[in-house]
Amino acid sequence: VRIARSIETKHGFIRPFFQYAWMREFYDGTRSIDAELFDGAGGRIGVRVPGVDTNGYRLDCGVDWSASSKLRVNLRYTSESGGASDESTGVRAGLTYTF
């Protein structure tokens, strides 16, 4: 579910938003997680873990600002809980210029 509203200002459009998603992880056997350090020089690490059967959510909220048709700035907070990710939280900012 995403709720957003565009607000026109003399400096462009501002779009605050709120987004919520339910995530379902199905138990589907084992998974292999592989990692490689230093472009292979540190060797390869592999771990087999059981699949999970769980529910979780993802929450995003923030604001997009379109200053012009070429310039856009965004800022968002993201949180995931439950599911395979267990818990993840972050803040992301972006700047897009099209030429």
Secondary structure as UniProt FT lines:
FT   STRAND          2..4
FT   STRAND          7..9
FT   TURN            10..11
FT   STRAND          12..25
FT   STRAND          30..36
FT   HELIX           38..40
FT   TURN            41..42
FT   STRAND          44..50
FT   STRAND          54..66
FT   STRAND          71..82
FT   TURN            83..85
FT   STRAND          86..97
//
